[in-house]
Amino acid sequence: MDLLILDDFGLQKLDNLEREILMDIIEDRHDRHSTIIASQIPISKWSDIIGESTIADAILDRIVHSAHRIDLQGDSQRKKNKVKL
């Protein structure tokens, strides 16, 4: 796939299998295909979510150093567009 979107990344910590799968996915896509990662969690906390510091460092190195970051500010659009009943 030319584009992979991981939405709501980091809602819970990864277990060993999930961490290995994420590493394989990121490694396979690194410098070849685009990946969008959307998260409400600050990047500074992603290492804790990924776990296993050596693997987390490897994953984050491949993600963060070639990333184009967009930090959104303000209230959630879900709150702004909430229909009042």
C-alpha positions, 0 to 999 in steps of 0.5 A, a space after each residue: 500500500 502506498 499509504 497506511 493510516 494508523 488512527 488513535 495511536 497509543 490508546 493502550 500500551 502494546 504487548 510483545 506481539 503488537 510491538 513486533 508487528 508494529 516494528 515489522 510494519 514500520 521497517 517495511 515501509 521506512 523510506 518506501 511508503 507513506 504512513 500517517 499516524 494520528 494520536 492524541 498522545 504526545 510523541 514524548 509518551 510514545 516510547 512508554 506506550 510501545 514499551 521495550 525501550 530498544 524496540 521503541 527507540 528503533 521504531 521512533 527513530 524511523 518514524 520521527 526523524 523523517 516525519 512531517 508533524 502537524 500539531 493541531 490546536 484548539 477544541 475538538 471538532 467533535 465538541 464544536 459540531 455536537 448536536 444538542 438534543 
